[in-house]
Amino acid sequence: MFIADHAYLSRALTDIRLGVLSLHLWPTLAWQEIKQRYRRSFLGPFWLTISTALFIAGMGPLYGALMGQDTSRYIHFLAVGFIVWLFISGLITEGCQAFISAEGFIKQTSLPLTVHAMRVVWRNVLVLAHNFVIVIFVSAYFVPPWDWGLLSAPVGVFIIALNGIWLSLLLGLLSARFRDIPQIITSLVQLLFFITPIFWRPEMLSTNRWITDWNPIFHLIELVRAPLLGNPVPATSWLVALAMTLLGWLFALAFFARYRARIAYWL
């Protein structure tokens, strides 16, 4: 039994290593998916940027006034938080489809399965890069008090992407076996949107601040939002994010090692 488990783990680790190192493959697949989605479109993926910018421009002044917030600072807070949220929610919901959407590849080729998880993550990184144009314009207009802590924002994006890989491996595997999982995850993500401080600030909860303290998505967002707003990243957010990354990878690796060989039969 131990030998069998060791063999499963060894194959899973090899799959992950080869998949991550397939730098000639998953970036190309991700970019081709984006190009295919916006084929014959003049602006291409920048339509996502335009729709996001219009949403922020419309909702920012409205919610800022309703909550009695300084409009300029609130729009900056909303813009960064919402764009990082789109990145995280995309990783979660599209991670469910990582293997299902690659059914043809999986049944006809011997590519490492991790390639499909990397494809999902890189596609969302490209979307984030397009949407980040909004952050640049908003920051240039409102000019927050930046310092050297701003350099930690790319580290935050990297940590979120690391979590996106294990989420795609785990949720992709579970969704291939149980086709109700994507619908369940989509509903949970919608709930998370409302209990995560994107439109509202954590300090508004007063004595109920525990709602954000126990929300791991909030801490992932803070890794990027805090430095872009000119604030230090709370130590708690670093600890939660790193713990989530470590435990998530261990949990996902256990499932991936045990059931990796069955994915092709579940599709």
GUBANU-425873 format. One line per 4 residues: for each residue x, y, z of C-alpha. Coordinates in pm, 1 decimal. Each point is the difference from the previous one (the first is absolute). Layout:
<sites>
X,Y,Z | ...
</sites>
This chain:
<sites>
0.0,0.0,0.0 | 282.8,238.3,89.4 | 179.2,-81.9,-327.1 | -319.7,68.2,-197.5
-56.3,330.6,177.9 | 361.8,97.2,-57.9 | -37.4,-80.7,-370.9 | -317.8,213.2,-23.5
176.2,291.4,168.3 | 307.8,-33.5,-220.4 | -210.3,6.0,-318.1 | -200.0,297.8,124.4
314.3,197.9,85.5 | 147.1,-84.7,-340.8 | -320.2,115.7,-167.1 | 8.4,330.1,190.5
369.1,55.4,-73.2 | -33.0,-72.7,-373.0 | -320.8,199.5,-23.6 | 146.4,311.5,163.2
314.3,-26.2,-212.8 | -199.4,-24.8,-325.6 | 57.9,369.9,-60.3 | -39.3,-49.4,-373.8
-350.1,-138.8,41.9 | -232.2,142.8,267.0 | 67.6,368.7,-74.6 | -79.9,-68.6,-366.9
-317.1,-192.2,82.5 | -117.5,276.0,234.7 | 63.3,273.8,-255.0 | -169.6,-200.4,-276.3
-309.5,-40.1,219.4 | -18.2,374.4,55.6 | 48.9,68.0,-371.9 | -266.8,-255.8,-89.3
-245.7,152.7,245.9 | 41.7,344.3,-157.5 | 54.4,-108.9,-360.7 | -104.9,266.8,-252.7
-26.3,253.9,282.0 | 182.2,330.2,-57.8 | 90.2,60.2,366.3 | 34.9,-366.3,97.3
47.7,-65.3,372.7 | -2.1,373.3,67.7 | -379.8,-27.6,-8.4 | 41.3,-155.4,346.0
198.0,305.4,106.0 | -261.3,238.5,-137.9 | -290.5,-177.7,171.6 | 191.0,-9.4,329.8
91.8,369.4,-30.2 | -362.7,95.8,-69.3 | -113.8,-202.3,300.7 | 250.2,172.8,230.1
-75.6,344.2,-144.1 | -370.7,-53.6,56.9 | -0.3,-171.4,337.6 | 293.9,186.0,157.6
-158.4,344.7,41.0 | -338.5,-152.2,86.2 | 118.2,-230.6,278.5 | 253.2,254.1,118.7
-282.8,250.4,53.8 | -230.7,-258.3,158.7 | 269.2,-102.3,250.0 | 117.2,353.7,69.1
349.5,-73.3,-131.4 | 247.7,236.9,-159.0 | -76.6,-62.9,-367.3 | 357.0,4.4,-133.2
138.1,-237.4,263.0 | -305.6,-224.1,-24.1 | 22.6,-38.0,-379.0 | 365.6,-99.2,34.8
-91.3,-251.6,273.6 | -282.6,-142.6,-212.4 | 201.2,-14.8,-322.4 | 290.7,-197.1,146.4
-217.9,-227.6,212.0 | -244.6,-78.8,-279.2 | 271.1,-76.1,-256.9 | 185.1,-231.8,240.0
-334.3,-162.0,86.1 | -64.3,-67.2,-371.0 | 340.3,-168.4,-15.2 | -69.0,-221.9,301.2
-358.4,-86.7,-94.1 | 114.1,-84.0,-353.9 | 260.3,-240.7,135.4 | -262.0,-172.1,216.4
-287.3,-29.5,-248.1 | 211.8,-73.2,-307.6 | 213.1,-240.6,201.8 | -306.1,-224.1,20.1
11.4,-31.1,-379.6 | 375.3,-59.5,-22.0 | -31.1,-364.9,-104.9 | -355.3,0.2,-135.4
80.9,268.0,-258.2 | 316.0,-190.9,-98.7 | -176.9,-332.7,-53.2 | 124.0,-31.0,-358.2
363.4,63.6,96.7 | -12.7,-239.7,293.8 | -152.5,-288.4,-198.6 | 218.7,39.2,-306.6
340.3,110.0,132.4 | 232.2,-90.4,285.6 | 58.7,352.9,125.0 | 52.4,51.2,374.0
-336.9,80.7,153.3 | 154.4,293.0,184.7 | 32.5,177.2,-336.1 | -376.6,54.9,3.4
9.4,149.5,349.0 | 284.0,228.6,-104.6 | -200.5,100.2,-308.3 | -288.7,114.3,219.3
228.4,196.6,231.3 | 195.1,168.6,-278.8 | -318.6,94.9,-184.8 | -122.8,178.8,310.8
338.5,167.1,48.6 | -31.6,139.3,-353.9 | -349.5,128.4,77.7 | 135.6,158.5,320.1
273.1,169.3,-204.0 | -262.3,149.7,-232.7 | -214.6,117.9,292.0 | 302.9,143.4,178.0
-6.9,285.0,-250.2 | -293.2,130.5,205.4 | 206.5,-3.1,319.6 | 276.4,193.3,-174.3
-238.6,272.4,-117.0 | -179.9,23.5,334.9 | 329.4,10.5,192.2 | 143.4,263.6,-233.7
-304.4,219.4,61.9 | -31.4,-40.2,376.9 | 372.5,-60.4,77.0 | 3.2,-201.4,326.8
290.3,37.2,248.8 | 216.2,-281.0,-136.4 | 324.0,-124.2,153.9 | 232.6,-296.5,-51.9
-275.6,-228.3,126.8 | -154.6,30.4,-347.1 | 251.3,-261.2,-117.1 | -183.0,-263.3,204.6
-306.9,21.2,-229.9 | 153.1,-229.1,-270.1 | 86.7,-247.6,277.0 | -366.6,3.9,98.3
-103.3,-73.4,-359.3 | 249.6,-287.9,-9.4 | -139.6,-150.0,322.4 | -355.5,24.7,-135.2
114.7,-175.1,-319.3 | 162.3,-277.7,206.2 | -332.6,-53.0,172.7 | -169.6,3.8,-337.8
208.7,-297.7,-115.7 | -96.1,-227.4,287.6 | -360.3,119.1,-19.2 | -12.0,-91.1,-370.2
150.9,-343.1,67.6 | -237.2,-74.6,287.8 | -321.0,158.6,-129.1 | 70.0,-119.6,-352.8
35.1,-356.8,126.0 | -312.7,16.4,216.9 | -201.3,164.1,-279.2 | 103.4,-270.0,-245.7
-140.4,-260.4,240.8 | -301.6,192.6,129.1 | -150.7,234.1,-259.8 | -203.1,188.0,261.6
318.2,143.2,152.6 | 34.3,294.1,-245.5 | -354.5,119.5,76.9 | 58.8,-32.8,373.1
328.7,189.0,-21.1 | -157.3,276.3,-211.9 | -269.3,50.0,265.2 | 258.7,8.0,279.2
211.8,253.1,-190.6 | -304.8,226.5,-34.8 | -52.0,-21.5,376.2 | 367.5,75.4,64.2
-27.3,313.3,-213.3 | -250.1,153.2,241.2 | 181.3,-95.1,322.0 | 341.3,113.2,-127.7
89.0,369.5,46.8 | 3.7,113.6,-360.5 | -279.1,259.0,0.4 | 30.9,64.5,371.1
293.3,44.5,237.5 | 77.9,-253.7,277.3 | -11.9,263.7,274.2 | -369.0,56.6,-77.3
-78.2,-330.6,171.8 | 116.0,130.0,338.8 | -48.2,-288.3,247.8 | -74.6,-242.1,-284.4
347.4,38.0,-150.0 | 45.9,-376.2,44.5 | -197.0,-46.6,-324.5 | 295.1,136.1,-196.8
267.5,-139.4,231.0 | -123.2,-353.6,-73.6 | -42.9,64.1,-371.4 | 309.4,-128.9,-186.2
-101.5,180.8,-320.3 | 22.6,331.7,183.7 | 358.0,-74.4,102.4 | 95.8,-94.6,-356.3
-147.0,325.5,-129.8 | 186.2,197.1,267.6 | 334.0,-135.1,-125.2 | -50.7,207.7,-315.4
-245.4,272.3,102.3 | 178.3,128.0,311.8 | 333.7,88.3,-169.4 | -178.3,150.4,-303.1
-193.2,226.7,237.0 | 321.0,101.5,175.9 | -66.1,-212.1,310.8 | 210.9,-276.5,156.5
-128.2,-353.7,-40.7 | -118.6,-126.7,341.4 | 216.5,-278.4,140.2 | -315.9,-206.6,49.7
-72.4,11.4,-372.5 | 348.8,-129.5,-80.8 | -35.6,-282.2,252.3 | -347.1,-101.9,-119.3
101.1,11.3,-366.6 | 316.3,-205.0,54.1 | -182.6,-251.9,219.4 | -274.5,-29.9,-260.8
259.0,-56.4,-272.7 | 184.4,-270.7,193.4 | -305.2,-186.5,129.8 | -181.8,33.4,-331.1
289.7,-149.9,-192.7 | 33.3,-289.5,245.3 | -372.9,-73.4,-18.7 | -16.5,32.9,-379.2
313.3,-211.9,-46.3 | -151.1,-282.1,205.7 | -313.3,-5.3,-219.1 | 189.1,50.2,-325.4
244.9,-279.5,78.3 | -279.8,-244.4,87.5 | -243.8,74.1,-282.5 | 208.7,150.0,-280.1
-13.0,-319.4,-208.3 | -380.8,-6.8,12.8 | -62.3,347.6,-141.1 | 3.1,-118.4,-363.3
-265.8,-262.2,80.4 | -223.0,254.1,174.8 | -10.4,235.3,-297.4
</sites>
